[in-house]
Amino acid sequence: MRPLRLVHVASVGQSLRFLTGQLRFMQQQGFEVTAVSSPDDHLQTFCKSEGIHFHPVAMKRAITQ
């Protein structure tokens, strides 16, 4: 049986820091965890510290009114 997949998407990698510890825990519970964010140093650093996969995807981010 394949593991369930959990994907967190954020427009900037720095936003993922709010999930510190949670994604590692989910992976330890058997989930296949991946983070998706615009490519930056935060994305790679966070995912390496959590031991999870990541996919950099360029996303535009603009102020909305």
N, C-alpha and C positions, 0 to 999 in steps of 0.2 A: 504494500500500500504506500502511495506517495505521501510525503508530508504536506500538510496544509501550508499555503503560501501567505505570508503577511508582507504587504508593501506599504511603506510610509512615503508620501510624496510631500515635498516642501519646495517652495520657490527658491529659497536660499538654504544652504547647508547649515548655517548657524542656528536656524530654527529647530533643527533636530536635537540640539542639546537638551531641550525640555523632555526628551525621551531617554535620557541617560539611565542606563540600568534596565529599563523596560524591554528594550529590543534584545539585549543579551539574555534576559530572563525568558522571553518568548522563544528564542532559539533553543535554549536549554530544555524547554518544554516540548520540543520536537517540531516547531514551526520552521519553515524555510523563510528567513527574514531578509528583506532587501529594502534599501533606502534609495529614493530617486530625488534628485535635486539639481539645480544649476551647478555646473562645475566650479568648485572653489576649494581652497585649502581646508575649510571646515568640514566639508562632506567627506573627504578622504580620511582626515584625522579622526573624525567621530566614528566612522564605520570601522576603521582599524581598531580603535579602542573598544568597540562593542563586539568585534569579531563577526561582523555581518557583511553581506555583499552590498555593492552600491552600483548605481548606473547614473552617470552624469548626463543630464538632458538640459540643453539651453532653454531657459524660460524667460520671457519678458515679464517684467514687473513694473507696474505703473501705479501711481496714486489714483484712486477712484473717488468720485464725489457722490 
